[in-house]
Amino acid sequence: MKTKRLFAALAFSLALLPVAAQQNVGFRAARVQSPVVNADNTVTFRISAPKARTVMVMGDWENEPRASLKEGQDGVWEYTTPKPLPSEMYTYRFMVDNVMMLDPVNAFTRRDVGNVFSTFYVGGGNGDYYKVRDVPHGNVTQTYYHSDAVGQDRRMTVYTPACYNKNDGKKYPVLYLLHGSGGDETAWPELGLVAHVMDNLLAEGKIEPMIVVMPNGNIVKTAAPGETSENHDYKPMMSNQIEGNYKNGIYETAFPEIISFVEKNYRVKADKNSRAIAGLSMGGFHTLFTSLNYPEKFGYIGLFSAGLNLTGLDMTLPAYNDIDGKLANLKKKGYKLFWVACGNADGLFQANKDLCKRMDNQDMKYEFVETSRGHIWANWRQYLLTFSQRLFK
Amino acid sequence: MKTKRLFAALAFSLALLPVAAQQNVGFRAARVQSPVVNADNTVTFRISAPKARTVMVMGDWENEPRASLKEGQDGVWEYTTPKPLPSEMYTYRFMVDNVMMLDPVNAFTRRDVGNVFSTFYVGGGNGDYYKVRDVPHGNVTQTYYHSDAVGQDRRMTVYTPACYNKNDGKKYPVLYLLHGSGGDETAWPELGLVAHVMDNLLAEGKIEPMIVVMPNGNIVKTAAPGETSENHDYKPMMSNQIEGNYKNGIYETAFPEIISFVEKNYRVKADKNSRAIAGLSMGGFHTLFTSLNYPEKFGYIGLFSAGLNLTGLDMTLPAYNDIDGKLANLKKKGYKLFWVACGNADGLFQANKDLCKRMDNQDMKYEFVETSRGHIWANWRQYLLTFSQRLFK
């Protein structure tokens, strides 16, 4: 036991170290618990702020998403939602004396465009698909494809299902899943919880095993903010605020570069009916014009609250011209599913209805799914849950 | 131009939509700029907090890491570091009226154990290796290996260099890189900026192309907090606070499972001198005992501020017993490099020196690198920069 004594003599408490000299040690759990999802799915928020005069919580749930916390005796402010929240993944922030902040005791965060939010799950419904379950897990990879169109390597996120790792030579269909304005190749993985959704649906036998490719859709940037050679000088912003014309048609016309990269680097079924394309908001715009310009590429097309507001669009560009002629051509070439979903509180609702009218005029088949609520991630996650179950069957 | 008119009629401003109905649109750039790295590498912090009584910034730099901001006329508080900060990736938070918070206008954040921090880079030195440069980029993959030892799929992060994607049959050496207590498979990628470091060193021809495998080292958990089936119920905490004995020897003795998975799923040179293992803090502890128990596996061994405080360790376990005998065996089996680095302000400095004394007693070859400062990521990133350049040459 000489060894044991020697090491015991060297032992010391890390807690005695000066704070400035250490990281990754000595972390202490918080005194207050927040958020707490109660048994009835009401949610309680707490923050210790003894000097604050006002504390609010601002969330993305539907019923009373802004509310004041009340101060208790010990400087801990508290608020419980008056009603249970529907099952979902939620984001929220506190506003303490008018300063926006995360919940300081909640380590789970997500960035949406340029804001960072605290998050929580409410189970018992859709939220159970967004959580991790004890099922086989697929891979999530950040990789780069070379775009000759812009002369740059561009980043994408790729999900491959757990069974892909068997390396048994089996080939898989591909869903190309596009983000919205202000988003990037991390939006669907982080806010859309794509890996969790796909793992869970696949484990339940509700979807075909598929690869999901989530490319960066901001053609004037190579990757997400923080992951380009501009580093922190490229701050997250809406895509139409990025310097350079993001609606120049290059992304849509160069889309086959992405397909070629995927089909070269992954075990992929390379036929039309094994390819789907879908996108939210700006990604719905990209989806529409990519599929119109390449009617032979995709058997499945999904528009999620598509950004069909075409203000400022140069419709003389080959990528965007002759919509009706291209729709006619798409009809002729054929497709398995043209799926349009939009919330009826979304400002884009009418624009999506109008696209449907255009298709009606040409007697084209499509499905229009009207949901409640607006231009929100809760809808886009729901659309992915629904749309993915329709693919490749 | 009928099309153009039709769509123009549908156009509307997204800015007019009610806030609650939309996400991912209408993000506005902040009024204040923070942080700003000035031309002389001093850094200015700002926050709009008109009602605050005190505002502090707390960072992980060496010189005056805590300082008070001063309020200007418009409710914007400001502070500039008195001296330039050395080139590095830094983390910081604000404390407004004693409430810890992120910089609300800085979207770039990192989680370290259970705290989330705002981040920035200062260039001109090491920091330039941590930033993204316009060089070929490798892949970063989250994947799962099956551990028979614990009967679970466990998550790891794998970096493969850009040249790996040529799919030319070339095989690569592997660095197994282990995180510290409170960390997980996201710690080295996020806080160690492994992909940026490797991309940049490789582009400069300073390292051999290598695969970097970053497994989860908390044997009683399958993945990082938020990525296990406990979801948010498993909050980040120090590894010794996780229920279950994390120093039970299973991780170190089951380590060949990780190697087998990697060598089966990646194009890997599967010989001793093509394998390196290194780890920070608890990961240094894991590195020592894994290499002592498998002296035939690794040609390169790196201890980064290794957690060689063995208090509470059951040294009768086969994983941990007979250190001197195992060191002798390691010497006999041979190795290319045994590299020990520690900051001289680190509470673990003496324990690392004492390990060196043990090796001296056996006339074993090793290198001891003494650096300034303590148990901090700035040191671990520096150690990775240095150690990786010594490998596989």
Interface residues (C-beta under 8 A of the other chain):
Chain A: T3 K4 L6 F7 A8 L10 A11 F12 L14 L16 L17 P18 A20 A21 Q22 Q23 N24 V25 G26 F27 A29 A30 I47 S48 A49 P50 K51 A52 R53 D60 E62 P65 V96 D97 N98 V99 M100 M101 L102 P104 A107 F108 T109 R111 D112 V113 G114 N115 V116 T119 F120 Y121 K131 V132 R133 D134 P136 H137 N139 V140 T141 Q142 T143 Y144 D153 R155 A162 N165 N167 G180 S181 G182 G183 A187 A195 A223 P225 G226 E227 T228 S229 N231 H232 K235 P236 M237 M238 Q241 N265 L280 S281 L308 N309 L310 T311 L313 M315 D322 I323 D324 G343 A345 D346 G347 Q350 A351 D354 R373 G374 H375 I376 W377
Chain B: T3 K4 L6 F7 A8 L10 A11 F12 L14 L16 L17 P18 A20 A21 Q22 Q23 N24 V25 G26 F27 A29 A30 I47 S48 A49 P50 K51 A52 R53 D60 E62 P65 V96 D97 N98 V99 M100 M101 L102 P104 A107 F108 T109 R111 D112 V113 G114 N115 V116 T119 F120 Y121 K131 V132 R133 D134 P136 H137 N139 V140 T141 Q142 T143 Y144 D153 R155 A162 N165 N167 G180 S181 G182 G183 A187 L191 A195 A223 P225 G226 E227 T228 S229 N231 H232 K235 P236 M237 M238 Q241 N265 L280 S281 L308 N309 L310 T311 L313 M315 D322 I323 D324 G343 A345 D346 G347 Q350 A351 D354 R373 G374 H375 I376 W377
